[in-house]
Amino acid sequence: MEDEGVIPKPQEILKSSNVDEDLGYISEEEISETFTWLVPKIMAKHNMNEIIAVAAEYRCFEDFDYRKSRQKIDFYRKRYHTRAKISVESLDEIKEKYAENTDGMEWAIPDDSVNVESIVLEPIAVNEFLDTLSETDRKILTMRMDDVTLEKIAEELGFKTHSAVHKRIRKIGLAYGKFTGEDFGFSQKKII
């Protein structure tokens, strides 16, 4: 970069300004060290390393010429997308165009807070599954869904211990896994 005149040589800096008065005496080595540290930082900041890598890969005589050429202009246009015809529209403009194209129907942004699957489809699937269960299993499942303890369920349905209810819930879980085709962990005894 010094040879091409992009960065002045240390001698030129010392000659062109009165460095001794401004900064005190600065040796040529100190200036060289400063440039050695500064140049890579500036090149990285302006993404010059990528440009130099491409130029090194596709060498042509224009790389060594200071004048502009078609290849240089085309490269910069591709790199910085200066020829791209991008029109920026606001959300309101997009909504207006949508209304024009759909006979005045307003554009509605879907509300992600409403989950149709959990509100509509899951209760239907649960009801279908409940229809496949015996009356006792259906009571156990509905009571457990209402957060009734295993001991209370055992008392109300006439089981001797809560572990019997626990075993029934595991069987219900396995049946639900077969019903939906998903593994919910009942087979590994991870879920009650």
Solvent accessible surface area in square Angstrom, and as a share of the most:
residue,aa,sasa,rsa
1,M,82,0.37
2,E,65,0.29
3,D,130,0.67
4,E,142,0.64
5,G,61,0.58
6,V,98,0.56
7,I,24,0.12
8,P,62,0.39
9,K,80,0.34
10,P,9,0.05
11,Q,79,0.35
12,E,91,0.41
13,I,46,0.23
14,L,58,0.29
15,K,172,0.73
16,S,98,0.63
17,S,51,0.33
18,N,80,0.41
19,V,13,0.08
20,D,84,0.44
21,E,136,0.61
22,D,109,0.57
23,L,131,0.65
24,G,32,0.31
25,Y,167,0.63
26,I,36,0.18
27,S,23,0.15
28,E,75,0.34
29,E,117,0.52
30,E,89,0.40
31,I,16,0.08
32,S,46,0.30
33,E,118,0.53
34,T,73,0.43
35,F,35,0.15
36,T,101,0.59
37,W,156,0.55
38,L,60,0.30
39,V,28,0.16
40,P,74,0.47
41,K,110,0.46
42,I,77,0.39
43,M,31,0.14
44,A,59,0.46
45,K,157,0.67
46,H,103,0.46
47,N,73,0.38
48,M,61,0.27
49,N,82,0.42
50,E,93,0.42
51,I,33,0.17
52,I,81,0.41
53,A,61,0.47
54,V,55,0.32
55,A,36,0.28
56,A,52,0.40
57,E,120,0.54
58,Y,148,0.56
59,R,147,0.54
60,C,44,0.27
61,F,153,0.64
62,E,13,0.06
63,D,52,0.27
64,F,147,0.61
65,D,30,0.15
66,Y,200,0.76
67,R,149,0.54
68,K,171,0.72
69,S,20,0.13
70,R,154,0.56
71,Q,98,0.44
72,K,51,0.22
73,I,46,0.24
74,D,61,0.32
75,F,56,0.23
76,Y,101,0.39
77,R,71,0.26
78,K,153,0.65
79,R,70,0.26
80,Y,111,0.42
81,H,131,0.59
82,T,94,0.55
83,R,154,0.56
84,A,51,0.40
85,K,192,0.81
86,I,139,0.71
87,S,95,0.62
88,V,140,0.80
89,E,68,0.31
90,S,58,0.37
91,L,91,0.45
92,D,94,0.49
93,E,80,0.36
94,I,73,0.37
95,K,68,0.29
96,E,108,0.48
97,K,104,0.44
98,Y,78,0.30
99,A,27,0.21
100,E,134,0.60
101,N,125,0.64
102,T,41,0.24
103,D,143,0.74
104,G,54,0.52
105,M,114,0.51
106,E,148,0.66
107,W,86,0.30
108,A,82,0.64
109,I,108,0.55
110,P,107,0.67
111,D,92,0.47
112,D,132,0.69
113,S,97,0.63
114,V,82,0.47
115,N,82,0.42
116,V,92,0.53
117,E,104,0.47
118,S,46,0.29
119,I,106,0.54
120,V,71,0.41
121,L,101,0.50
122,E,89,0.40
123,P,60,0.37
124,I,89,0.45
125,A,34,0.26
126,V,39,0.22
127,N,88,0.45
128,E,93,0.42
129,F,5,0.02
130,L,23,0.12
131,D,113,0.58
132,T,93,0.54
133,L,21,0.10
134,S,63,0.41
135,E,99,0.44
136,T,60,0.35
137,D,10,0.05
138,R,72,0.26
139,K,92,0.39
140,I,0,0.00
141,L,35,0.17
142,T,54,0.32
143,M,32,0.14
144,R,79,0.29
145,M,113,0.50
146,D,108,0.56
147,D,121,0.63
148,V,37,0.21
149,T,74,0.43
150,L,21,0.10
151,E,96,0.43
152,K,105,0.44
153,I,0,0.00
154,A,6,0.05
155,E,134,0.60
156,E,115,0.51
157,L,50,0.25
158,G,66,0.63
159,F,54,0.22
160,K,202,0.86
161,T,74,0.43
162,H,83,0.37
163,S,51,0.33
164,A,34,0.26
165,V,0,0.00
166,H,53,0.24
167,K,130,0.55
168,R,73,0.27
169,I,12,0.06
170,R,34,0.12
171,K,117,0.50
172,I,7,0.03
173,G,5,0.04
174,L,73,0.36
175,A,41,0.32
176,Y,55,0.21
177,G,14,0.13
178,K,176,0.74
179,F,83,0.34
180,T,50,0.29
181,G,69,0.66
182,E,103,0.46
183,D,105,0.55
184,F,76,0.32
185,G,10,0.10
186,F,30,0.12
187,S,68,0.44
188,Q,101,0.45
189,K,148,0.63
190,K,156,0.66
191,I,72,0.37
192,I,84,0.42
